[in-house]
């Protein structure tokens, strides 16, 4: 959102008392619990991190490796170390001078195992009269007023069998051994039985497992419950509880209710008040009814502590300045920094290649619209229908199908994740104009529906805003990104792959604004949600400099290991060479997720064995067929050296740019992950500790850029990370401003540099082109005269009237972090 000058509105919020200079993200899991995380903290301190940043730690589904499926808000997950583990980590952090940032999940809870979530279990047992019924976003008026649980398989319930009297196979009533209470069991699923609904069925219920129908009529008991077990297909159209996106096992909460907020945040408030935690990262604020109101409540609870929001901004979009937070978690910065390292000259040839592979040009906006519309008509149609019911309370004479058609089209045309009425109304108006253009046949229905969707106080408008982000995420991130393979380093969360490259001047303008408006927002390059790790992307971006080489190699790969869809083959082989050497198991797992998320030929719910078999055969060929393996390895070797240059440049820019840089666990060495869960693999901290000790002793690790670049261990990256984090932490006064630093000479297009107020970052871009022109030549950096020291290598140099020759400055590494030598 912009004012009349086109600039982002200015913020007036007071800066929190404590703000990190950097963070280091740790994935807290049962295998790496809080006690083990505490053991890693001395390493993080020596690396230079200022705060440790933890994934969710509240009680979650048993065995969860990510923690976003919270089942109870009143205690720390025992599998992750429990209250004692958090206390131990906090105590160690205090001793080392580290702050603690924790990821929290206000939008939803895990309900895959109902007995693990006491609130959900109670609602299933007592219905809308349950103590915590108001906590869940359920439309009890839908259907027969029962909560629909989509778990029944096709083989146990015909798809046309619904409602009372329907027979469900493998359904049984048993008495639980521990509670002594009757339960409904469906395979491994357990559900409570409402009081008195199984008391009149004759013989006493047996303890333990009962055969279906052996003693009691399970179907009759089921028909008396406040919930209804339905076919899993019904989730698309008939679900009556809001979810996280289309995940049936994550039920949405109503934190806009003051009691729900209080009950779900009491433990979080304790962490802050007792000094265990210093700041919070808010997951998925776009799912909340009123994100601004929620953040205001959170600020009151925490006394204005440091808060970040996992908000994805589309190009040109600004975070609402009214929000009580310090900014986003950094996907906007990621997209910007990636693109300044992409050669714009590669756009036309890579477009031509994609057109040839697809049998015609790709219209990205049209693809996005169509796939979002598939989402509104498919996996999220239940949400569209619910918005329609809200609207028809005011417009009862309108046919339901026309109202739903209008809602679905508006959602498909929405240009950003959501609006926050009255803020963002321009986005809604843009969607309305586009939808009217596409669907003139619905003009009269638009006339009646739109006023209700533009009214900030209307229930339909509020629910529409909650839903538009779901549609964007499922249609774009989780589908379109897997269908357009022009340059897959650009298909990343929070960025538009149609934006191919960013110039150095554009980067400087964006970072100047960031320093002015959001100096404490997070800057990230890898997360638990990125589609590819930062160094995988950095290597893939080299393809923009060698598009002809890529086209020839891809044709040979397709000839020797054909993928039925050549466009998908391009995406697959980019992943392979970007992460190479990657294990067979990891590449198979990526291929399966990518082709099913794309949904063009096979889906999670309807796998196409022939297509998937051909794709997996191509993956196997990369390991079993000598010619294919040689082709992949040769291309990876050619890309690896310049890819490492891109990697070091990306890392230095991210660590020194305005904002709070985050280092995702392990990414101080090469981070060549693919999509989750691959990016949550365990990290070898002992190996990193050993390398860090060598660097701390004065070892300057070289960067391998020749034929053996694939064997490089990433120690140079560790040295860059250590230098930047330690300088930011120990000399924060050097990072209080932002000024571009110019270069003079024949190779100025290949350098990006800026002065943060005493610390000067210098990075190389487009390394293939730089090597092709013969190196830096007489190009020099316009540094003020005097003595300087490079924090990465320890080298001292003098800047004369003409600055410093880049050939001298970057003789050892493609990046430098300079400060005055006093």
Buried (B, 14 or more C-beta within 10 A) or exposed (E): BEEEEEEBBEBEEEEBEEBBBBBBBBBBBBEBBBBBBBBBBBBBBBBBBBBBBBBBBBBBBBEBBBBBBBBBBEEBBBBBBBBEBBBBBBEBBEEBEBBBBBBBBBBBBBBBBBBBBBBBBBBBBBBEEBEBBBBBBBBBEBBEEBBBBBBBBEEBBEEEBBEEEBBBEBBBBBBBEEEEBBBBBBEEBBBBBBEEBBEEBEEEBBEEEBEBEEBBBBBBBBBEBBBBBBBBBBBBBBBBBBBBBBBBBBBBBBBBBEEBBEBBBEBBBEBBEEEBBBBBBBBBBBBBBBBBBBBBBBBEBBEBBBBBBBBBBBBEBBBBBBBBBBBBBBBBBBBBBBBBBBBEBBBEBBBBBBBBBBEEEBEBEEBBBBBBBBBBBBBBBBBBBBBBBBBBEBBEEBEEEBBBBBBBBBBBBBBBBBBBBEBBBEBBEBBBEBBBEBBEEBEEBBEBBBEBBBBBEBBBBBBBBBBBBBBBBBBBBBBBBBBBBBBBBBBBBBBBBBBBBBEBEEBBEBBBBBBBBBBBBBBBBBBBBBBBBBBBBBBBBBBBBBBEBBBEBBBBBBEBBBBBBBBBBBBBBBBBBBBBEBEEEBBBBBBBBBBBBBBBBBEEEEBBEEBBEBBBBBBBBBEEBEEBBEBBBBBBBBBBBBBBBBBBBBBBBBBBBBBBBBBBBBBBBBBBBBBBEBBBEEBEBEEBBEBBEBBEEEEBBEBBBEEEBBEBEBBBBBBBBBBBBBBBBEBBEBBEBBBBBBBEBEBBBBBBBBBBBBBBBBBBBBBBBBBEBEBBBEBBBBBEEEEBBBBBBEBEBEBEEBBBBBBBBBEBBBBBBBBBEE
